[in-house]
Amino acid sequence: MTHHPDAGLRQILAAIESDRASLMDAARPEAMKRLAERGRLSARTRIERLVGSGTFDEIGALASTEPEAGKPHPRQTSPADGVVTGTARIDGRPVAIVSQDFSVFGGSIGRLGSAKTQRMLKIAVRRGIPLVLMLDGGGHRIQDGQNSRHFAHANGTFHDFARASGWVPMVSLILGAGFAGPTNYAALSDFVVMVRGQSVMGLAGPALVKAGIGEETDSETLGGAEVQVDKQGLADLGVNSEDEALAAARRFLSYLPGNARQPLPFVATDDPVARGDEALLDVVPASTRRAYDMRKVISGIADVGSLFELKPTFSANIITTFARLGGRPVGIIANQPLRIGGILDANACEKGAHFIALCDAFGLPLVSLIDVPGFYIGSAAERTTLGRRSAKLIFEWGHASVPRVSVIIRKGFGLGYFAMNGGRAFDADACFAWPSAQICAMSIEGAIDVAFRKDYMAAADPQARRQEMIEETRGQTASIHAAEGFGVDDVIDPRATRRRIIEVLDQAPPRREPDHPPKFRSIAPI
């Protein structure tokens, strides 16, 4: 609509508001009907369900390209250029929001839509507030053409994503198609959620894959939640509905400050600091060959109801979970004996390394619960480039500046013990051991077989002698010997674990001063 310059302010305002109303969901019944037929919510409805009504202030609702003679106004054919952006509040705290609109050219990224996304990134960075992206669309909008004069003039969205990392929390909710650009947005985010049976991700969709390399596939096989959440770990969580995805975003943000310089968001709790869970005395089996669920240990230590696990279905041999201790948000990283004995393989190392970096960036203390038989070995392990990927876990511990507490629950074997921040490996603020802990350079059975096979094979009863040597060596690995050598600070009653950790965190400064040489950056072993 053209606004006449001689019109009064009230007339102009009314005309602008009429324009704005024509772009809202209620004025686009056919588009909303098509979304409903797909079982999808509109971009604005998603925002309302995330933040609650009344807090969202939209930015760029009237954005549109220059109209062409004889054609409908772009504002009507491409409302908001396919992406709804603005600021709002979640639990009273400000956030920046980007919500792709699938009803506009399938949620593809137009020139102004891309500029709006970048604008929200800049707002998030400048104001120091989290960014939430609700993604439901493809990459570059093909209808905008392939003209190199326009496409080569790419804006700095990915540059801004990279610079925002570690400064403000970034969340990506994949709520439908998420091929191409949205996949990279997600990969650069701190928390990614997919809806099972609805969300897909990947660098190219089935049509482009077929055109490019001739491969016949479908969206779910290519990049559904079973692939990207459970097998690849590109996404952190797979849920069953959009409402669950929105709730997960709110829960994730509740553990983090608005930016890296803000204090942690404590919550009031009536869970006593000195609560000693009697069940912890019976969690660890007497036999080191028997498995147990490390989640029972975590639940016995953390504030009641405070656990929020990241990547629970990916590389389940390691657990990475947010929790609260005395109301303080913390990150807990723990080996899971129920899955391949809690051994560290390539995926576990990358999962753990990313979690350490996330917690360290936003100031969450780290608690390591150790029951690790070592690193995965053999030709299959080497084919995963474990030698380099295992170093990522070590690299992140070496750079972490937040308070760190380690507790050896049972096995602390070999380099895996170091990689879980055992003992004095990375100058933990405290290192405790349970009475059940065993600490040694490698698997006891393996060590005997490698170093003393000739000795026990020469005995009258080789297997009896072998078992005798194993038991003799096991006696040297007990937690009491680690305490005698001052490799741990104390051997503690499992029931005191919660209290001891909270007391350390109450006393430790929130950050350590950098002690690195005067370099510009470290080089991650990627």
Backbone torsions as a table, in degrees:
resi	resn	phi	psi	omega
1	MET	NA	138.3	177.6
2	THR	-91.9	132.9	-178.8
3	HIS	-103.6	117.2	-175.4
4	HIS	-69.2	133.7	-176.1
5	PRO	-64.2	-22.1	-178.4
6	ASP	-88.4	-4.4	-179.6
7	ALA	-68.4	150.8	177.4
8	GLY	-72.1	163.3	-177.4
9	LEU	-58.1	-41.0	-179.1
10	ARG	-63.8	-38.5	179.4
11	GLN	-66.7	-44.3	180.0
12	ILE	-62.3	-45.5	-179.6
13	LEU	-61.0	-42.5	179.5
14	ALA	-62.9	-39.5	179.5
15	ALA	-66.1	-41.0	179.6
16	ILE	-65.4	-42.4	179.8
17	GLU	-66.7	-31.9	174.9
18	SER	-65.2	-43.2	175.5
19	ASP	-58.0	-46.7	-177.4
20	ARG	-62.4	-44.2	-178.2
21	ALA	-62.5	-31.0	-178.5
22	SER	-69.9	-12.7	-179.0
23	LEU	-99.2	-11.6	-177.0
24	MET	-75.8	167.8	-174.5
25	ASP	-57.9	-41.1	-175.0
26	ALA	-63.3	-26.1	-178.7
27	ALA	-90.0	3.2	-177.2
28	ARG	-129.1	60.4	-173.3
29	PRO	-61.1	-37.8	-178.7
30	GLU	-66.4	-42.5	178.7
31	ALA	-64.1	-41.3	179.8
32	MET	-67.0	-35.0	177.6
33	LYS	-63.1	-43.2	179.2
34	ARG	-63.1	-38.7	176.6
35	LEU	-63.7	-43.7	-179.4
36	ALA	-61.9	-37.0	178.1
37	GLU	-64.4	-27.8	175.7
38	ARG	-84.4	-4.6	-177.3
39	GLY	74.4	29.1	-176.0
40	ARG	-115.5	154.4	173.5
41	LEU	-92.4	158.4	176.6
42	SER	-77.5	164.2	-179.2
43	ALA	-58.6	-41.1	-177.8
44	ARG	-75.4	-35.7	176.6
45	THR	-62.7	-39.2	177.8
46	ARG	-61.1	-41.3	179.5
47	ILE	-63.6	-45.5	179.6
48	GLU	-59.4	-41.0	-179.1
49	ARG	-71.6	-26.7	178.2
50	LEU	-75.0	-46.8	-169.3
51	VAL	-108.0	-13.8	-173.8
52	GLY	86.9	152.3	-175.3
53	SER	-72.0	148.1	172.0
54	GLY	95.0	-6.8	-178.5
55	THR	-108.9	-9.0	-175.0
56	PHE	-87.8	124.4	173.3
57	ASP	-111.6	111.0	-174.3
58	GLU	-77.3	145.3	176.6
59	ILE	-122.7	125.9	174.8
60	GLY	84.5	21.8	179.7
61	ALA	-63.0	-31.1	-175.7
62	LEU	-94.3	6.0	-178.1
63	ALA	-63.4	134.7	176.2
64	SER	-161.2	153.3	177.4
65	THR	-75.5	170.3	-178.8
66	GLU	-64.1	128.3	179.3
67	PRO	-67.7	148.3	176.9
68	GLU	-104.7	145.8	-177.6
69	ALA	-58.3	133.8	175.8
70	GLY	79.2	2.9	-179.2
71	LYS	-118.6	155.6	177.9
72	PRO	-59.4	149.8	179.1
73	HIS	-61.7	132.6	-178.4
74	PRO	-55.7	-25.4	179.6
75	ARG	-63.9	-28.9	179.3
76	GLN	-86.0	-36.8	-179.3
77	THR	-84.4	-24.0	-179.7
78	SER	-137.4	64.1	-175.7
79	PRO	-59.5	131.4	-178.1
80	ALA	58.4	15.6	-175.4
81	ASP	51.8	34.6	169.7
82	GLY	81.4	11.4	177.4
83	VAL	-149.5	129.3	179.7
84	VAL	-98.2	125.4	-175.1
85	THR	-131.3	154.8	177.1
86	GLY	165.7	-168.4	179.0
87	THR	-121.0	155.5	-179.3
88	ALA	-157.7	-170.0	176.6
89	ARG	-130.0	137.7	173.1
90	ILE	-119.2	120.7	-175.9
91	ASP	52.7	37.6	176.5
92	GLY	83.7	-3.9	-177.5
93	ARG	-107.2	140.1	-176.0
94	PRO	-70.7	145.0	175.0
95	VAL	-141.1	155.1	170.8
96	ALA	-100.9	143.1	-172.5
97	ILE	-132.1	138.1	171.6
98	VAL	-127.2	124.6	-178.9
99	SER	-131.2	111.2	-179.6
100	GLN	-71.1	143.1	-177.3
101	ASP	-107.0	103.1	-177.1
102	PHE	-66.2	-21.8	-178.9
103	SER	-72.8	-7.6	178.8
104	VAL	-113.0	103.6	179.7
105	PHE	49.7	41.7	176.0
106	GLY	62.5	25.6	179.1
107	GLY	72.3	12.7	179.7
108	SER	-66.5	161.0	-172.1
109	ILE	-94.5	108.6	175.4
110	GLY	-86.9	175.2	-176.0
111	ARG	-62.9	-47.4	-179.8
112	LEU	-75.0	-33.9	175.5
113	GLY	-60.1	-39.7	176.9
114	SER	-65.7	-40.8	178.8
115	ALA	-64.0	-36.8	178.6
116	LYS	-66.9	-41.2	177.1
117	THR	-60.9	-45.5	178.6
118	GLN	-62.9	-37.6	178.2
119	ARG	-59.7	-41.3	179.8
120	MET	-69.0	-34.8	174.1
121	LEU	-60.2	-46.2	-179.5
122	LYS	-64.2	-39.9	177.2
123	ILE	-62.5	-44.9	178.9
124	ALA	-58.6	-43.7	-177.9
125	VAL	-69.3	-46.9	-176.4
126	ARG	-67.8	-37.2	-179.0
127	ARG	-89.5	-13.0	-178.9
128	GLY	68.4	49.0	-179.5
129	ILE	-126.9	152.7	-179.5
130	PRO	-63.0	157.2	176.7
131	LEU	-118.4	128.8	175.9
132	VAL	-117.6	125.4	177.6
133	LEU	-112.9	127.4	174.3
134	MET	-109.1	106.1	-166.5
135	LEU	-105.9	128.5	-179.1
136	ASP	-155.4	76.6	-178.5
137	GLY	172.7	179.8	-177.7
138	GLY	-95.3	-161.4	-179.5
139	GLY	-89.1	-131.8	-176.4
140	HIS	-54.6	135.9	178.6
141	ARG	-76.3	109.4	-175.3
142	ILE	-62.7	-30.5	179.4
143	GLN	-63.0	-20.2	177.6
144	ASP	-78.0	-6.4	175.6
145	GLY	94.6	171.4	-179.0
146	GLN	-112.3	17.3	-175.6
147	ASN	-61.3	120.7	-176.6
148	SER	-66.4	-23.4	178.4
149	ARG	-63.5	-32.4	-179.7
150	HIS	-92.1	-46.6	-173.5
151	PHE	-69.0	-35.6	-179.3
152	ALA	-66.3	-23.4	179.1
153	HIS	-85.9	54.2	-176.5
154	ALA	-65.3	143.8	176.5
155	ASN	-81.8	179.6	-171.8
156	GLY	-95.8	33.0	-176.5
157	THR	-58.2	-47.8	-177.1
158	PHE	-69.6	-33.2	173.7
159	HIS	-59.8	-44.0	-178.9
160	ASP	-69.8	-35.9	174.2
161	PHE	-57.8	-48.4	-177.8
162	ALA	-62.6	-40.4	-179.1
163	ARG	-72.4	-29.6	179.6
164	ALA	-73.7	-23.7	-176.1
165	SER	-57.7	127.3	179.3
166	GLY	85.9	-8.5	177.7
167	TRP	-99.6	-51.1	176.5
168	VAL	-125.0	144.1	175.9
169	PRO	-64.0	139.3	178.8
170	MET	-127.2	129.0	-176.9
171	VAL	-121.4	133.5	173.9
172	SER	-120.0	122.9	174.6
173	LEU	-106.3	113.7	178.2
174	ILE	-88.0	108.0	-171.5
175	LEU	-111.1	13.5	179.6
176	GLY	178.5	-134.0	175.6
177	ALA	-68.3	137.4	179.7
178	GLY	-142.1	37.4	-177.0
179	PHE	-79.4	156.3	175.6
180	ALA	66.1	-124.3	-173.5
181	GLY	-48.8	-49.1	179.4
182	PRO	-57.5	-31.0	176.9
183	THR	-65.2	-40.1	176.9
184	ASN	-70.1	-36.3	174.0
185	TYR	-57.2	-46.5	-178.5
186	ALA	-63.5	-43.2	-177.8
187	ALA	-63.1	-26.2	179.2
188	LEU	-91.0	-1.2	-179.4
189	SER	-89.5	168.0	-178.5
190	ASP	-90.4	-23.0	-177.0
191	PHE	-147.9	126.9	-175.8
192	VAL	-127.8	129.6	-179.8
193	VAL	-122.4	138.1	174.7
194	MET	-121.5	150.6	175.5
195	VAL	-98.6	120.5	-176.5
196	ARG	-63.7	134.8	-179.1
197	GLY	79.0	-0.8	-176.9
198	GLN	-130.2	-38.0	-174.2
199	SER	-95.4	143.4	173.9
200	VAL	-140.4	148.9	178.2
201	MET	-138.6	157.0	176.1
202	GLY	161.8	164.5	-178.6
203	LEU	-75.7	-18.3	176.1
204	ALA	-153.8	142.6	178.5
205	GLY	-79.4	172.5	-176.1
206	PRO	-54.9	-41.4	-178.2
207	ALA	-64.1	-43.7	-179.9
208	LEU	-70.3	-35.1	177.1
209	VAL	-62.8	-44.5	179.4
210	LYS	-64.5	-42.7	-179.7
211	ALA	-67.4	-34.5	-175.0
212	GLY	-82.7	-44.3	-175.2
213	ILE	-128.2	1.9	176.1
214	GLY	79.2	8.4	-178.6
215	GLU	-82.1	131.0	176.2
216	GLU	-92.9	122.2	178.8
217	THR	-154.0	177.7	175.2
218	ASP	-126.8	166.6	-172.6
219	SER	-60.1	-43.5	-175.8
220	GLU	-66.9	-42.1	178.1
221	THR	-66.3	-36.5	-177.1
222	LEU	-72.7	-44.0	-173.6
223	GLY	-158.5	35.7	176.0
224	GLY	-74.2	177.8	-176.0
225	ALA	-62.5	-35.0	178.9
226	GLU	-60.0	-34.0	178.8
227	VAL	-80.7	-56.0	-168.7
228	GLN	-81.6	-22.4	176.8
229	VAL	-94.6	-55.4	-169.5
230	ASP	-81.2	-38.2	-174.4
231	LYS	-97.6	-41.8	-174.1
232	GLN	-97.3	-27.1	-179.2
233	GLY	74.2	15.1	177.4
234	LEU	-66.2	-36.4	174.7
235	ALA	-103.4	153.3	-174.8
236	ASP	-89.8	-24.5	-171.9
237	LEU	-151.7	137.6	172.2
238	GLY	-113.0	124.9	-177.6
239	VAL	-121.9	174.1	-173.1
240	ASN	-101.8	-4.6	-179.7
241	SER	-156.2	162.7	177.5
242	GLU	-64.7	-38.0	179.3
243	ASP	-61.5	-37.5	176.0
244	GLU	-66.0	-37.5	178.1
245	ALA	-63.9	-44.1	179.7
246	LEU	-64.6	-40.9	178.3
247	ALA	-64.1	-38.0	178.6
248	ALA	-64.0	-39.3	177.8
249	ALA	-61.9	-45.9	178.9
250	ARG	-62.2	-41.8	-178.7
251	ARG	-65.7	-43.9	179.2
252	PHE	-57.0	-49.7	-176.8
253	LEU	-65.4	-24.6	-177.5
254	SER	-66.4	-20.0	179.6
255	TYR	-88.7	-13.2	-170.6
256	LEU	-113.6	149.8	171.1
257	PRO	-71.9	167.4	178.4
258	GLY	-64.0	-30.1	174.9
259	ASN	-154.8	174.2	-170.9
260	ALA	-66.9	-16.0	-178.9
261	ARG	-97.3	-6.1	-179.6
262	GLN	-88.1	155.5	178.3
263	PRO	-70.3	160.7	178.9
264	LEU	-66.8	146.1	177.8
265	PRO	-82.6	91.8	175.3
266	PHE	-69.0	153.1	172.3
267	VAL	-128.6	149.2	178.4
268	ALA	-69.1	141.5	178.7
269	THR	-143.0	145.2	174.3
270	ASP	-103.8	13.8	176.9
271	ASP	-79.2	115.1	-173.9
272	PRO	-61.5	139.1	177.5
273	VAL	-58.9	-40.9	-174.9
274	ALA	-87.3	11.0	178.7
275	ARG	-57.3	124.3	178.0
276	GLY	-112.8	113.0	-175.5
277	ASP	-80.8	112.2	-178.3
278	GLU	-60.6	-29.0	-177.8
279	ALA	-63.3	-22.6	-179.3
280	LEU	-64.5	-23.5	179.3
281	LEU	-70.4	-18.6	-174.9
282	ASP	-115.3	6.0	-176.5
283	VAL	-71.1	-46.6	-172.8
284	VAL	-86.2	120.3	179.3
285	PRO	-65.1	154.6	178.2
286	ALA	-65.6	-36.5	-179.8
287	SER	-83.9	129.8	178.6
288	THR	-71.2	-10.6	178.9
289	ARG	-87.6	-8.2	179.5
290	ARG	-95.1	139.6	-179.3
291	ALA	-89.4	164.9	174.1
292	TYR	-153.1	168.2	-176.2
293	ASP	-94.3	111.4	-179.7
294	MET	-63.0	-21.9	177.9
295	ARG	-61.5	-27.9	176.9
296	LYS	-67.2	-35.6	176.0
297	VAL	-66.3	-46.9	-178.6
298	ILE	-61.1	-44.8	-179.6
299	SER	-63.8	-32.8	179.8
300	GLY	-73.5	-16.7	-177.9
301	ILE	-101.1	-42.9	-172.4
302	ALA	-74.7	160.4	171.9
303	ASP	-54.9	141.7	-178.5
304	VAL	-58.7	129.5	176.2
305	GLY	74.3	15.0	-173.0
306	SER	-101.3	0.8	-173.9
307	LEU	-80.0	138.2	174.8
308	PHE	-142.4	99.9	-171.1
309	GLU	-85.7	137.8	175.7
310	LEU	-103.6	138.7	-178.8
311	LYS	53.5	48.0	-177.7
312	PRO	-66.2	-24.6	-177.5
313	THR	-101.2	0.9	179.6
314	PHE	-112.3	130.8	178.8
315	SER	46.8	62.9	-172.6
316	ALA	-71.0	-1.1	175.6
317	ASN	-75.3	-5.7	171.8
318	ILE	-134.8	139.8	-178.8
319	ILE	-107.1	130.7	174.3
320	THR	-126.5	116.1	-174.1
321	THR	-144.1	140.4	165.8
322	PHE	-74.9	152.1	175.3
323	ALA	-156.8	177.5	171.3
324	ARG	-127.4	143.3	175.9
325	LEU	-127.4	111.5	-175.0
326	GLY	62.0	29.7	-179.1
327	GLY	88.4	-9.6	-178.3
328	ARG	-88.3	129.6	174.0
329	PRO	-67.3	136.5	176.6
330	VAL	-139.2	163.4	170.7
331	GLY	-109.1	130.2	178.5
332	ILE	-113.7	127.0	176.0
333	ILE	-119.3	127.9	-171.0
334	ALA	-147.4	142.4	171.6
335	ASN	-72.4	146.9	-179.0
336	GLN	-117.0	99.3	-177.9
337	PRO	-60.0	-21.1	-179.7
338	LEU	-66.9	-21.0	-177.8
339	ARG	-117.3	113.1	-177.8
340	ILE	41.3	40.1	174.0
341	GLY	69.6	8.7	-177.9
342	GLY	79.1	14.4	-179.0
343	ILE	-65.2	154.2	179.0
344	LEU	-93.9	113.1	172.1
345	ASP	-107.9	-175.5	-174.1
346	ALA	-61.2	-45.2	-178.9
347	ASN	-65.6	-39.3	178.6
348	ALA	-62.8	-39.2	179.9
349	CYS	-64.6	-43.9	179.6
350	GLU	-68.5	-40.1	177.5
351	LYS	-60.5	-47.4	180.0
352	GLY	-65.9	-41.0	-178.6
353	ALA	-63.0	-44.3	179.5
354	HIS	-63.2	-39.0	-179.7
355	PHE	-66.4	-41.9	177.4
356	ILE	-60.4	-44.9	179.7
357	ALA	-61.7	-41.8	179.6
358	LEU	-61.6	-49.4	-179.0
359	CYS	-64.5	-42.2	-178.7
360	ASP	-65.3	-39.2	-178.8
361	ALA	-59.8	-39.0	-173.6
362	PHE	-108.0	12.9	168.5
363	GLY	83.8	16.3	178.3
364	LEU	-82.7	123.7	174.7
365	PRO	-57.2	153.4	-177.2
366	LEU	-113.9	131.4	176.7
367	VAL	-117.2	122.5	-179.3
368	SER	-108.5	121.6	176.9
369	LEU	-107.4	115.8	-164.4
370	ILE	-108.1	124.4	166.2
371	ASP	-149.7	78.0	-169.7
372	VAL	-121.9	123.0	177.3
373	PRO	-81.6	-1.1	179.7
374	GLY	124.3	-163.1	176.4
375	PHE	-92.4	150.0	173.7
376	TYR	-61.6	137.1	-177.6
377	ILE	-127.6	165.2	178.8
378	GLY	112.6	174.8	-176.1
379	SER	-64.5	-35.4	178.6
380	ALA	-63.2	-40.3	178.4
381	ALA	-65.0	-41.0	-178.5
382	GLU	-66.9	-31.7	178.5
383	ARG	-67.4	-17.0	176.0
384	THR	-90.3	9.7	-175.4
385	THR	52.3	43.9	-178.4
386	LEU	-60.8	-32.3	179.9
387	GLY	-56.1	-39.2	178.6
388	ARG	-85.2	-41.0	-175.4
389	ARG	-70.8	-29.7	175.5
390	SER	-66.2	-30.8	179.7
391	ALA	-66.3	-21.3	178.4
392	LYS	-64.9	-37.7	178.3
393	LEU	-65.5	-45.9	178.3
394	ILE	-63.4	-41.6	179.7
395	PHE	-58.2	-44.6	-177.0
396	GLU	-70.4	-38.5	174.7
397	TRP	-60.8	-38.9	-178.7
398	GLY	-66.9	-22.5	-178.8
399	HIS	-102.1	-10.7	-177.4
400	ALA	-65.3	136.0	-178.9
401	SER	-115.5	-2.5	179.3
402	VAL	-82.2	163.3	175.0
403	PRO	-57.8	144.0	-177.1
404	ARG	-137.0	132.7	178.5
405	VAL	-129.0	133.9	178.6
406	SER	-118.3	142.8	176.2
407	VAL	-133.3	118.3	177.6
408	ILE	-86.0	114.4	-176.0
409	ILE	-86.3	-45.8	179.1
410	ARG	-143.4	-95.4	-174.9
411	LYS	-81.0	135.3	170.5
412	GLY	-133.7	81.1	-169.0
413	PHE	-107.9	133.8	166.9
414	GLY	61.3	-153.5	-178.8
415	LEU	-65.4	-24.2	176.0
416	GLY	-60.6	-32.7	177.0
417	TYR	-63.3	-43.9	176.2
418	PHE	-63.0	-43.8	-175.1
419	ALA	-69.3	-12.9	174.9
420	MET	-102.4	14.7	178.2
421	ASN	68.2	37.6	179.3
422	GLY	-76.9	152.2	173.9
423	GLY	55.0	-130.6	-177.9
424	ARG	-98.9	14.9	-171.7
425	ALA	-55.4	-44.5	-177.9
426	PHE	-131.1	33.8	172.3
427	ASP	55.0	52.1	178.0
428	ALA	-60.4	150.7	177.7
429	ASP	-67.6	-24.3	172.4
430	ALA	-158.3	144.9	174.7
431	CYS	-135.3	114.1	-179.5
432	PHE	-112.3	159.9	175.1
433	ALA	-131.8	141.1	170.2
434	TRP	-79.5	158.9	177.1
435	PRO	-58.3	-23.7	-179.8
436	SER	-79.3	-4.3	-174.1
437	ALA	-69.5	143.0	171.7
438	GLN	-130.8	127.5	-175.8
439	ILE	-126.7	122.8	179.1
440	CYS	-159.6	175.0	-171.1
441	ALA	-73.9	-24.6	179.3
442	MET	-165.5	177.0	175.3
443	SER	-51.8	130.3	-176.6
444	ILE	-62.2	-45.3	179.6
445	GLU	-60.7	-43.2	179.6
446	GLY	-64.3	-40.1	179.8
447	ALA	-63.2	-42.6	179.6
448	ILE	-64.6	-42.0	-178.2
449	ASP	-67.7	-35.3	-179.0
450	VAL	-76.3	-46.3	-170.7
451	ALA	-92.4	-27.3	-169.9
452	PHE	-128.2	21.1	-177.8
453	ARG	-60.6	-43.4	179.7
454	LYS	-60.0	-38.9	-178.1
455	ASP	-64.0	-50.3	-175.8
456	TYR	-76.6	-25.7	177.0
457	MET	-70.2	-20.9	178.8
458	ALA	-83.1	-9.4	-178.8
459	ALA	-75.7	161.5	179.6
460	ALA	-62.7	-37.1	176.9
461	ASP	-125.1	89.5	-173.2
462	PRO	-55.6	-42.9	-177.0
463	GLN	-69.8	-36.5	177.6
464	ALA	-66.0	-41.7	178.8
465	ARG	-66.1	-39.0	178.2
466	ARG	-60.2	-46.4	-179.6
467	GLN	-65.3	-36.6	177.6
468	GLU	-62.6	-42.5	179.3
469	MET	-66.6	-36.8	177.8
470	ILE	-62.3	-45.5	-178.4
471	GLU	-67.2	-37.6	177.2
472	GLU	-61.8	-43.6	-179.6
473	THR	-68.5	-40.4	179.7
474	ARG	-59.9	-34.8	178.5
475	GLY	-63.8	-22.3	179.7
476	GLN	-87.0	-7.5	-174.6
477	THR	-103.6	5.4	-173.7
478	ALA	-65.5	157.4	-177.7
479	SER	-60.4	-33.2	-178.5
480	ILE	-62.2	-34.6	178.4
481	HIS	-70.0	-35.3	176.6
482	ALA	-63.3	-38.8	178.7
483	ALA	-71.1	-37.3	178.2
484	GLU	-63.2	-35.9	177.9
485	GLY	-85.4	2.4	179.6
486	PHE	58.8	33.2	172.3
487	GLY	-83.1	-17.0	171.3
488	VAL	-129.1	159.0	-177.0
489	ASP	-77.9	-31.4	-178.5
490	ASP	-169.0	152.1	167.2
491	VAL	-96.5	121.5	-169.9
492	ILE	-117.2	155.8	170.3
493	ASP	-66.2	127.1	179.9
494	PRO	-51.1	-33.4	-178.7
495	ARG	-67.8	-17.9	179.9
496	ALA	-92.6	-0.2	-173.9
497	THR	-59.3	-47.0	-178.9
498	ARG	-58.7	-50.3	-177.7
499	ARG	-62.4	-42.5	-176.6
500	ARG	-66.0	-40.7	-179.9
501	ILE	-66.1	-45.4	-178.8
502	ILE	-61.9	-40.4	179.4
503	GLU	-63.9	-39.5	177.2
504	VAL	-63.3	-45.9	-177.3
505	LEU	-67.7	-30.0	176.0
506	ASP	-66.7	-28.6	-176.0
507	GLN	-95.7	-27.1	-174.4
508	ALA	-74.9	141.1	174.6
509	PRO	-65.8	149.9	-175.7
510	PRO	-65.0	-25.7	179.3
511	ARG	-140.9	151.7	171.9
512	ARG	-99.3	147.0	176.4
513	GLU	-68.0	141.4	178.9
514	PRO	-59.4	134.7	178.3
515	ASP	-121.4	20.2	-178.1
516	HIS	-80.6	160.7	171.7
517	PRO	-61.0	164.1	-175.6
518	PRO	-75.7	62.1	-179.8
519	LYS	-99.4	171.1	177.4
520	PHE	-85.8	-35.7	178.9
521	ARG	-168.0	163.0	171.1
522	SER	-92.2	162.7	-179.6
523	ILE	-109.1	108.9	-176.3
524	ALA	-67.3	140.3	178.3
525	PRO	-77.7	71.1	-177.8
526	ILE	-89.2	NA	NA
